[in-house]
Amino acid sequence: MTEKDTTSELFKGMRRFRAILQAGELPLGVAVSFNDPLLSDALADSVDFFWYDLEHINLDPAALNAHLLAARGKQTAAIVRVADVHPAVIKPVLDAGADGVVAAQVRSVDEVQQLVSNCLYPPDGTRGAAPRVPSNYDRIGRECFRLANETIFTAVMIETAEALEAIEEIVRVPRLDSVVIGPLDLSGALGDLGDLDSTVLGEAMDRIIGAARETGVYVGAGVGISGDLTDSLIARGVNWLQAGCDFQYLIDAVDETVAAIRGRME
């Protein structure tokens, strides 16, 4: 029997995502909040990455495992948004096979440093080792530590006043891959939650993008399905974009179809 080459398969999704970024193209992804992993299987061929939300959604751990399996099978990068930088939050996500982590609502350089450290194995970080998915259940042994450290995508959301104030220091944290603009929460931090057209918000986004550019850190953004905001962020220079989530697309498609059918009946 020919031996299977499973080592490289485990990291293909994130390698593809990174290759798109390095080529100067714009990876596009969708947020996932439903438990059914068939959603990931169905949408994987339409997007460059998945954004699994554990900040606002109590996604069942078994369901997340299945989503990550489906994404890996389609060689689509799987990035998980978490609400804390603590290892108790991050380790189970990475050991389940996530390709990257986005930490929401960070407020300090120290938190960003913790996030990076908790995502990387020693000597680069302090991530605890366990023979789970990234090692193909210990089949690839110590090699998985090197491969994981090479590919894990580390990112933090800039959506608090404190993070915005510290942005020039945050983007200099070693091994941080990306900052991510959260326009809605950032608008609230700036004093007017939901005003996504304000000059103050625009200036803040430009400051984030400018600081990241100076240090070679990527800039992502998490947005709804608004075309105007998406176009504005792309024009400003974001490098990757999570645009909309599963239930938004479902509602829009149903509303559009029902309206069209009723319109033809009139």
Summary of the structure (lengths in Angstrom):
residues: 266
radius of gyration: 18.9
end to end distance: 65.3
largest distance: 68.5
contacts: 875
relative contact order: 0.13
helix: 50%
strand: 16%
